[in-house]
Amino acid sequence: MKTYLVGGAVRDRLLGFSNSASGSDRDYVVVGGSVAEMLALGYQQVGRDFPVFLHPQTKAEYALARTERKTGPGYTGFAFNASASVTLEEDLLRRDLTINAIAQDEHDNLIDPYHGQADLEQRVLRHVSPAFSEDPLRVLRVARFAARFAHLGFRVADETLALMTRMSASGELDHLVAERVWQEMDKALRERSPTVFFRTLRACGALAAILPEVDALFGVPQPEHYHPEVDTGVHVMMCLEQATRLSSDPIVRFATLVHDLGKAATPPGNWPHHYGHEKLGLTPLKRLCERLRVPNKYAAIARLASEYHTHCHRIAELRPATILRLLEALDAFRRPEQMQQFLLVCEADARGRTGFEDTAYPQAERLRQALQAALSVDIKALLETCGSGPHSRSDQESINRGHGPLPQDLIRQQRTIAIATALKSKETLDA
């Protein structure tokens, strides 16, 4: 048996990354081995579809060299041959990109039959062989690598993008399992340039298959006065760029991506205006989240951003009672971190416009001040007032019969007053 280090660890070493900096794992391929030999050496088998093992000490993954043959639709429709006769070159041939098809032996010698080093130097993402088209998940993987390495100047090779376009048009992407699609998207949202992921998918026609709700935004106009970039799809990509600048949180980035879905539902006769797009976006958002099985923590912030982002933009115009209702809708009293995520989405939306990229967003601070003012209300004292406080007997009986202010009404009343006082004081100071 011979063992080789393969994949991301080799690629990232050649790019000058450490494993911890790049996030790549150390994966190995075993040539000339068998399941029985690996088990005899103490390796633990974990692969269900093909033989993959964990090292008894390091727990690194070791896979027997294998070849693949397409037998059905989707990324699961393959038959595998992992016999001892499979060569290293045959194993590397089945991989997605040339930069991921480089192996390293125990003496640090590189085996690079498909010229991955040259593509690393030229900053090109190129498929290894026509077999690339047999796995539709690779369309998303290439887009994700484009997002990861965009800052280094990498681009997708023309012939690879053409192949991805043909795969998208073939309907193969329809067979992808929702969990795998979300897994790739979630990883892409965590990359250095997530916008490149979605732009790459759109360039090859895959965005319409994976995220038709987002793809539908391109070509939808907005008022030029507020949106010099005009196109809603372009605006959303600009917003995502701003969200990436503001936060590394994939939840914030996802919510930013989907905050304007309702604009695709606007009748063309109303363009470029989008009345009520906030609530109109909730239906396509629900459809998207259910289809891709988006985790609840992502979907929750996305719903809030869709429905209430314009409330935040117009907070200077809102009455204190309306601001309190917004805080309650955001569940800000129990989950202040959720409000912070919402505010980052709103700021990304405001700055995701041509000429507004570096504009301040004072609305966020105003909402934070409103929350602090509302939190300053002494709830315990109010509850005591409603219970054993200095009420007359007739007053207390009135409250008990429901004819007086209920505790929750009283709390909301005092919070509204506190918000009004705090914001008025700020306006006086600013003046």
C-alpha positions in Angstrom: 0.0 0.0 0.0 1.1 3.6 -0.7 -0.5 6.6 1.0 -0.8 10.1 -0.4 -2.0 13.5 0.9 -4.5 14.9 -1.5 -7.0 17.7 -2.1 -7.3 20.9 -0.2 -4.3 20.4 2.1 -2.0 20.1 -0.8 -3.7 23.0 -2.7 -3.6 25.3 0.2 0.0 24.6 1.0 1.0 25.5 -2.5 -1.1 28.7 -2.1 0.9 29.5 1.1 -2.0 28.9 3.5 -1.8 26.9 6.7 -4.5 24.3 7.2 -5.9 26.4 10.1 -6.0 29.5 8.0 -7.6 27.9 5.0 -10.0 25.6 6.8 -8.9 22.5 4.7 -8.7 19.1 6.2 -5.9 16.6 5.7 -7.3 13.9 3.5 -5.4 10.9 2.3 -5.8 8.4 -0.5 -4.6 4.8 -0.2 -3.4 3.1 -3.4 -3.1 -0.7 -3.5 -4.9 -1.4 -0.3 -8.1 -3.2 0.7 -10.8 -3.0 3.4 -9.4 -6.0 5.2 -5.9 -4.5 5.3 -7.1 -1.2 6.6 -9.2 -2.8 9.3 -6.3 -5.0 10.3 -4.2 -1.9 10.8 -6.7 -0.5 13.2 -8.5 2.0 11.0 -12.2 2.6 11.6 -14.4 2.3 8.5 -16.9 5.2 8.2 -17.8 5.4 4.5 -21.1 3.8 3.6 -21.0 4.2 -0.2 -17.2 3.6 -0.6 -14.4 2.7 1.8 -13.3 5.7 3.9 -11.5 5.1 7.2 -10.4 7.1 10.2 -6.8 6.9 11.4 -6.7 5.1 14.8 -4.7 8.0 16.4 -5.1 11.2 14.3 -8.7 10.5 13.1 -7.7 11.9 9.7 -9.6 10.5 6.7 -8.1 7.8 4.6 -10.0 6.6 1.5 -9.1 3.8 -0.8 -8.3 4.9 -4.3 -11.4 4.6 -6.4 -13.0 5.2 -9.8 -16.6 6.2 -10.4 -19.2 5.4 -13.0 -22.5 7.3 -13.5 -25.5 5.1 -13.0 -28.4 7.5 -12.3 -29.4 11.2 -11.9 -28.1 13.5 -9.2 -24.9 13.3 -7.1 -25.8 9.9 -5.6 -26.2 8.0 -8.9 -22.7 6.4 -9.0 -21.1 3.0 -8.9 -17.7 2.8 -7.3 -14.6 0.6 -7.9 -12.2 0.7 -4.9 -10.1 -2.4 -5.8 -6.4 -2.5 -5.2 -5.8 -2.1 -8.9 -7.0 1.5 -9.1 -4.1 3.8 -9.7 -3.4 7.2 -8.1 -3.9 8.9 -11.5 -7.3 7.2 -11.9 -8.3 8.4 -8.5 -7.2 12.0 -9.2 -9.0 11.9 -12.6 -12.4 11.7 -10.8 -11.9 14.9 -8.8 -13.6 18.1 -9.6 -10.9 20.7 -10.3 -7.3 20.4 -11.3 -6.2 22.4 -8.3 -7.8 19.7 -6.1 -6.2 16.9 -8.1 -2.7 17.2 -6.8 -1.2 14.5 -4.5 1.8 14.6 -2.2 3.8 11.5 -1.2 5.6 10.8 2.1 8.7 12.6 0.8 6.8 15.7 -0.1 7.0 15.0 -3.8 4.1 16.2 -5.8 2.1 14.1 -8.3 0.3 16.4 -10.6 -0.9 14.6 -13.7 -3.6 17.2 -14.6 -1.5 20.3 -14.3 -3.1 21.7 -11.2 0.0 23.6 -10.2 -0.1 25.5 -13.5 -3.7 26.4 -12.9 -2.8 27.6 -9.4 -0.2 29.9 -10.8 -2.6 31.2 -13.4 -5.4 31.5 -10.9 -7.8 29.4 -12.9 -10.6 27.0 -11.7 -10.7 24.3 -14.3 -12.4 20.9 -14.3 -10.2 17.8 -14.5 -12.2 15.9 -17.1 -15.6 15.6 -18.8 -16.7 13.4 -15.9 -17.2 16.6 -14.0 -20.6 16.9 -15.6 -21.7 13.6 -13.9 -22.0 15.3 -10.5 -24.3 18.4 -10.4 -23.2 19.3 -6.9 -19.9 20.3 -8.5 -21.6 23.4 -10.1 -22.1 24.7 -6.5 -18.7 23.6 -5.4 -16.9 25.5 -8.2 -19.0 28.6 -7.4 -18.0 28.2 -3.7 -14.3 27.9 -4.6 -14.7 31.0 -6.8 -16.0 32.8 -3.7 -13.2 31.5 -1.5 -10.4 32.5 -3.8 -11.8 35.6 -5.6 -9.5 37.9 -3.5 -6.5 36.1 -5.0 -7.7 36.7 -8.5 -9.1 33.3 -9.3 -11.6 32.9 -12.1 -13.6 30.0 -13.5 -12.1 28.8 -16.8 -14.3 29.5 -19.8 -14.6 25.9 -20.8 -15.6 25.0 -17.2 -18.2 27.7 -17.0 -19.6 26.5 -20.4 -19.8 23.0 -19.0 -21.6 24.2 -15.9 -24.0 26.1 -18.1 -24.9 22.9 -20.0 -25.3 21.0 -16.7 -27.7 23.7 -15.5 -29.7 23.6 -18.6 -29.9 19.8 -18.5 -32.1 19.7 -15.4 -29.5 17.7 -13.4 -29.5 20.3 -10.6 -33.2 19.4 -9.9 -32.0 16.1 -8.5 -29.8 17.6 -5.8 -30.9 16.9 -2.2 -31.9 20.0 -0.3 -29.5 19.4 2.6 -26.5 19.2 0.3 -27.6 22.4 -1.5 -28.0 24.2 1.8 -24.7 22.9 3.0 -22.8 24.3 0.0 -24.7 27.6 0.3 -24.0 27.9 4.0 -20.3 27.3 3.4 -20.4 29.9 0.6 -22.0 32.5 2.9 -19.0 32.0 5.2 -16.4 32.6 2.5 -14.5 35.8 2.0 -16.5 36.8 -1.1 -19.9 35.2 -0.9 -21.4 37.4 -3.6 -19.1 35.7 -6.1 -20.8 32.4 -5.3 -24.2 33.7 -6.4 -22.9 35.7 -9.4 -21.1 32.5 -10.6 -24.3 30.5 -10.3 -26.2 33.1 -12.2 -23.5 33.3 -14.9 -24.0 29.6 -15.7 -27.8 29.6 -15.3 -27.8 27.6 -12.0 -29.2 30.4 -9.8 -32.6 30.0 -11.5 -32.6 26.3 -10.5 -31.2 26.7 -7.0 -32.6 30.0 -5.9 -35.4 31.1 -8.4 -36.7 33.6 -5.9 -33.4 35.5 -5.9 -32.8 35.0 -9.6 -36.2 36.6 -10.3 -35.0 39.9 -8.8 -32.6 40.6 -11.7 -34.2 42.9 -14.3 -36.8 44.3 -11.8 -36.3 48.1 -11.7 -36.4 50.3 -8.6 -36.8 54.1 -8.3 -33.5 55.6 -9.6 -33.7 58.4 -7.0 -33.3 56.0 -4.1 -31.5 53.2 -6.1 -29.0 54.6 -8.7 -28.2 51.0 -9.5 -31.9 50.5 -10.5 -31.8 46.7 -10.9 -33.1 44.9 -7.8 -30.8 41.9 -8.4 -27.8 44.1 -8.6 -28.9 45.9 -5.5 -29.2 42.6 -3.5 -25.7 41.6 -4.6 -24.4 45.0 -3.5 -26.2 44.6 -0.2 -24.5 41.2 0.3 -21.2 42.8 -0.3 -22.0 45.3 2.4 -23.1 42.6 4.8 -19.8 40.9 4.2 -18.0 44.1 5.2 -20.1 44.5 8.3 -20.3 40.9 9.6 -18.9 37.4 9.3 -22.2 36.0 10.5 -23.7 33.8 7.8 -27.2 34.4 9.3 -26.8 38.1 8.7 -25.6 37.4 5.2 -28.4 35.1 4.3 -31.1 37.5 5.6 -29.5 40.2 3.5 -29.6 38.0 0.4 -33.4 37.4 0.8 -34.7 40.6 2.3 -36.2 42.0 -0.9 -37.8 38.9 -2.5 -41.2 40.6 -2.5 -40.0 43.0 -5.2 -40.2 40.2 -7.7 -43.9 40.0 -6.9 -44.7 43.6 -7.9 -46.9 43.8 -10.9 -44.8 45.3 -13.8 -47.4 48.0 -14.2 -46.4 49.4 -10.8 -42.6 49.4 -11.6 -40.3 51.0 -10.5 -42.3 51.3 -7.2 -42.7 48.3 -4.9 -45.6 49.0 -2.5 -45.9 46.4 0.3 -42.9 44.4 -0.9 -42.0 43.8 2.7 -44.9 41.4 3.4 -45.1 40.2 -0.1 -41.6 38.8 0.4 -42.7 36.5 3.2 -44.4 33.9 0.9 -41.4 33.3 -1.4 -39.1 33.4 1.6 -41.2 30.7 3.3 -41.1 28.6 0.1 -37.3 29.0 -0.2 -36.7 28.1 3.4 -38.9 25.0 3.3 -37.5 23.8 0.0 -33.9 24.1 1.1 -34.7 23.2 4.8 -33.0 26.3 6.0 -32.3 26.2 9.7 -34.8 28.1 11.9 -32.2 30.5 13.2 -31.5 31.7 9.7 -35.1 31.8 8.6 -36.2 33.8 11.7 -33.8 36.7 11.0 -34.7 36.5 7.3 -38.4 36.9 8.1 -37.8 39.9 10.4 -35.5 41.5 7.8 -38.1 41.0 5.0 -41.0 42.4 6.9 -39.5 45.2 9.0 -36.4 46.6 7.2 -38.2 49.7 5.9 -39.5 50.3 9.4 -35.9 50.6 10.5 -35.0 52.9 7.6 -37.9 55.2 8.5 -37.5 55.1 12.3 -37.1 58.9 12.6 -40.7 59.1 11.2 -42.2 56.5 13.5 -44.2 57.3 16.6 -42.8 55.9 19.9 -45.7 53.4 20.1 -44.8 52.1 16.7 -41.1 51.8 17.6 -42.2 49.8 20.7 -44.2 47.4 18.5 -41.1 47.0 16.3 -39.0 46.1 19.3 -41.6 43.6 20.3 -41.7 42.1 16.9 -38.0 41.7 16.9 -38.2 40.1 20.4 -35.6 42.6 21.4 -36.3 42.4 25.1 -35.5 38.8 25.3 -33.1 38.4 22.4 -31.1 41.7 21.9 -28.6 39.8 19.8 -31.4 39.1 17.3 -32.1 42.8 17.0 -28.4 43.4 16.4 -28.4 40.9 13.5 -31.5 42.6 12.1 -29.8 46.0 12.3 -26.8 44.8 10.4 -29.1 43.6 7.6 -30.8 47.0 7.5 -27.5 48.8 7.4 -26.3 46.5 4.6 -29.5 47.3 2.7 -29.1 51.0 3.1 -25.5 50.9 2.0 -26.0 48.5 -0.8 -26.7 51.2 -3.3 -24.5 53.0 -5.8 -22.9 56.0 -4.1 -24.1 55.0 -0.6 -21.5 52.4 0.2 -19.9 54.3 2.9 -22.9 56.3 4.2 -23.5 56.3 8.0 -26.7 54.5 9.3 -27.9 56.4 12.4 -31.2 54.6 12.4 -29.4 51.6 14.1 -28.3 53.7 17.0 -31.8 55.3 17.3 -33.4 51.9 17.7 -30.7 50.8 20.2 -31.5 53.9 22.2 -35.2 53.2 22.1 -34.5 49.7 23.4 -32.4 51.0 26.3 -35.1 53.5 27.2 -37.7 50.8 27.2 -35.5 48.5 29.3 -35.1 51.3 31.9 -38.7 51.0 32.9 -38.9 49.3 36.3 -41.2 46.4 35.6 -41.2 45.1 39.1 -42.4 48.4 40.5 -45.2 48.6 37.9 -46.4 45.1 38.8 -46.4 45.9 42.4 -48.5 49.0 41.5 -51.0 46.7 39.8 -51.0 44.3 42.7 -50.3 45.3 46.2 -49.4 48.9 45.4 -51.0 52.1 46.8 -54.4 51.6 45.0 -57.7 52.3 46.7 -60.0 49.3 47.1 -62.3 50.6 44.4 -59.3 51.1 42.0 -58.0 47.6 42.7 -61.4 46.0 42.2 -61.6 47.9 38.9 -58.3 46.5 37.8 -59.3 43.0 38.9 -62.5 43.2 36.9 -60.6 44.2 33.8 -61.9 47.8 33.8 -58.5 49.4 34.7 -55.1 49.2 33.0 -53.8 45.6 32.9 -50.2 45.0 33.9 -49.1 44.5 30.3 -50.9 47.6 29.1 -49.3 49.6 31.8 -45.8 48.2 31.0 -46.3 49.1 27.3 -47.6 52.6 28.2 -44.6 53.3 30.4 -42.2 51.9 27.8 -43.7 54.1 25.2 -43.3 57.2 27.4 -39.7 56.2 28.1 -38.9 55.9 24.4 -40.6 59.2 23.6 -38.6 61.0 26.3 -35.3 59.4 25.3 -35.6 60.2 21.6 -36.8 63.7 22.3 -33.8 64.3 24.5 -31.5 63.1 21.8 -33.1 65.3 19.2 -32.7 68.3 21.6 -29.0 67.5 22.1 -28.5 67.0 18.3 -30.1 70.4 17.6 
